């Protein structure tokens, strides 16, 4: 049977915004009351809520992770990240000369890049190992260190190319991640369909790259012209000619903040075509026992979901970031389809070790907004 003729079944996410918001508000309150200690229990509760609303071929996912596992992972990451970071950013500037402290900070940023990649891999490994469908556990094999160093190399190429290697780097990371993913004892595959892995991604990337430059250039001009139209011109002139410095700083501060907000809005819009194209392309290359996947992400719908997530996160001071993560998860799941069906009767339980602790550095860097978005 050809791929076009194979039966297609849609994924579904039955989560409701009000239900998730209520849980997020409760978790935020308890997290503040316990000086962030409750976040491990909050993360676990949110994931169980969201996983149980994901339906695949009539059956929901199940999340089996625990808060104590996440807490143990945090304790493991404490000497690897938090203590060195506290020393470098808060103690070293007081004890050392500025040049030495600056080099320490630069070295930390260099080390942090592969650490973030390793954290991302370990986080995905933990999440998959605690996810079951029809009683069968997912898993992630492979080496986090290999992924981290490979990702660091691709980051260097992205930097040297002024970002133009990004589509290739994104597909390389996706391939390395998905080639090591497992459902039971059945491996996922990131296939070669005879086309370039970055097919359909370069023009959207160019829109995002040049659109970002455009956003930075025109946002200030737009805001400044609006300010003049609204009558701020006389106030600005008075601020420049003898008015108190605080008043001048206030006027220009408002214009600066408005310009930054507009620039970010335009950047989100400029990058939406690329992100939609990349998500769709990655999904199309994932295979499980002959079954393929299809994602139908669209530019403007993805833009609104992303914008809503940013606004929720910013105005809640990150306390409601899991709600933003929920919006992304629901968006992807409700637009995802599986083409064909794996031979489930032939799939056995996973032989990839689960691991006893949680996400460690992934929690330190807060890579998933509390819900598994990485």
Secondary structure in CASP SS format (residue, H / E / C, confidence):
PFRMAT SS
TARGET T0000
AUTHOR 0000-0000-0000
METHOD secondary structure of the structure
MODEL  1
X C 1.00
X C 1.00
X C 1.00
X C 1.00
X C 1.00
X C 1.00
X C 1.00
X E 1.00
X E 1.00
X E 1.00
X C 1.00
X E 1.00
X E 1.00
X C 1.00
X C 1.00
X C 1.00
X H 1.00
X H 1.00
X H 1.00
X H 1.00
X H 1.00
X H 1.00
X H 1.00
X H 1.00
X H 1.00
X H 1.00
X H 1.00
X H 1.00
X H 1.00
X H 1.00
X H 1.00
X H 1.00
X H 1.00
X C 1.00
X C 1.00
X C 1.00
X C 1.00
X C 1.00
X H 1.00
X H 1.00
X H 1.00
X H 1.00
X H 1.00
X H 1.00
X H 1.00
X H 1.00
X H 1.00
X H 1.00
X H 1.00
X H 1.00
X H 1.00
X C 1.00
X C 1.00
X E 1.00
X E 1.00
X E 1.00
X C 1.00
X C 1.00
X E 1.00
X E 1.00
X E 1.00
X E 1.00
X E 1.00
X C 1.00
X C 1.00
X C 1.00
X H 1.00
X H 1.00
X H 1.00
X H 1.00
X H 1.00
X H 1.00
X H 1.00
X H 1.00
X H 1.00
X H 1.00
X H 1.00
X H 1.00
X H 1.00
X H 1.00
X H 1.00
X H 1.00
X H 1.00
X H 1.00
X H 1.00
X H 1.00
X H 1.00
X H 1.00
X H 1.00
X H 1.00
X H 1.00
X H 1.00
X H 1.00
X H 1.00
X H 1.00
X C 1.00
X C 1.00
X H 1.00
X H 1.00
X H 1.00
X H 1.00
X H 1.00
X H 1.00
X H 1.00
X H 1.00
X H 1.00
X H 1.00
X H 1.00
X H 1.00
X H 1.00
X H 1.00
X H 1.00
X H 1.00
X H 1.00
X H 1.00
X H 1.00
X H 1.00
X H 1.00
X H 1.00
X H 1.00
X H 1.00
X H 1.00
X H 1.00
X H 1.00
X H 1.00
X H 1.00
X H 1.00
X H 1.00
X H 1.00
X C 1.00
X E 1.00
X E 1.00
X E 1.00
X C 1.00
X C 1.00
X E 1.00
X E 1.00
X E 1.00
X E 1.00
X E 1.00
X C 1.00
X C 1.00
X C 1.00
X H 1.00
X H 1.00
X H 1.00
X H 1.00
X H 1.00
X H 1.00
X H 1.00
X H 1.00
X H 1.00
X H 1.00
X H 1.00
X H 1.00
X H 1.00
X H 1.00
X H 1.00
X H 1.00
X H 1.00
X C 1.00
X C 1.00
X C 1.00
X C 1.00
X C 1.00
X H 1.00
X H 1.00
X H 1.00
X H 1.00
X H 1.00
X H 1.00
X H 1.00
X H 1.00
X H 1.00
X H 1.00
X H 1.00
X H 1.00
X H 1.00
X C 1.00
X C 1.00
X E 1.00
X E 1.00
X E 1.00
X C 1.00
X C 1.00
X E 1.00
X E 1.00
X E 1.00
X E 1.00
X E 1.00
X C 1.00
X C 1.00
X C 1.00
X C 1.00
X C 1.00
X C 1.00
X C 1.00
X C 1.00
X C 1.00
X C 1.00
X C 1.00
X H 1.00
X H 1.00
X H 1.00
X H 1.00
X H 1.00
X H 1.00
X H 1.00
X H 1.00
X H 1.00
X H 1.00
X H 1.00
X H 1.00
X H 1.00
X H 1.00
X H 1.00
X H 1.00
X H 1.00
X H 1.00
X H 1.00
X H 1.00
X H 1.00
X H 1.00
X H 1.00
X H 1.00
X H 1.00
X H 1.00
X H 1.00
X H 1.00
X C 1.00
X C 1.00
X H 1.00
X H 1.00
X H 1.00
X H 1.00
X H 1.00
X H 1.00
X H 1.00
X H 1.00
X H 1.00
X C 1.00
X C 1.00
X C 1.00
X C 1.00
X H 1.00
X H 1.00
X H 1.00
X H 1.00
X H 1.00
X H 1.00
X H 1.00
X H 1.00
X H 1.00
X H 1.00
X H 1.00
X H 1.00
X H 1.00
X H 1.00
X H 1.00
X H 1.00
X H 1.00
X H 1.00
X H 1.00
X H 1.00
X H 1.00
X H 1.00
X H 1.00
X H 1.00
X H 1.00
X H 1.00
X H 1.00
X H 1.00
X H 1.00
X H 1.00
X H 1.00
X H 1.00
X H 1.00
X H 1.00
X H 1.00
X H 1.00
X H 1.00
X H 1.00
X H 1.00
X H 1.00
X C 1.00
X E 1.00
X E 1.00
X E 1.00
X C 1.00
X C 1.00
X E 1.00
X E 1.00
X E 1.00
X E 1.00
X E 1.00
X C 1.00
X C 1.00
X C 1.00
X H 1.00
X H 1.00
X H 1.00
X H 1.00
X H 1.00
X H 1.00
X H 1.00
X H 1.00
X H 1.00
X H 1.00
X H 1.00
X H 1.00
X H 1.00
X H 1.00
X H 1.00
X H 1.00
X H 1.00
X C 1.00
X C 1.00
X C 1.00
X C 1.00
X C 1.00
X H 1.00
X H 1.00
X H 1.00
X H 1.00
X H 1.00
X H 1.00
X H 1.00
X H 1.00
X H 1.00
X H 1.00
X H 1.00
X H 1.00
X H 1.00
X C 1.00
X C 1.00
X E 1.00
X E 1.00
X E 1.00
X E 1.00
X C 1.00
X C 1.00
X C 1.00
X C 1.00
X H 1.00
X H 1.00
X H 1.00
X C 1.00
X C 1.00
X C 1.00
X C 1.00
X C 1.00
X C 1.00
X C 1.00
X C 1.00
X C 1.00
X C 1.00
X C 1.00
X C 1.00
X C 1.00
X C 1.00
X H 1.00
X H 1.00
X H 1.00
X H 1.00
X H 1.00
X C 1.00
X C 1.00
X C 1.00
X C 1.00
X C 1.00
X C 1.00
X C 1.00
X C 1.00
X C 1.00
END
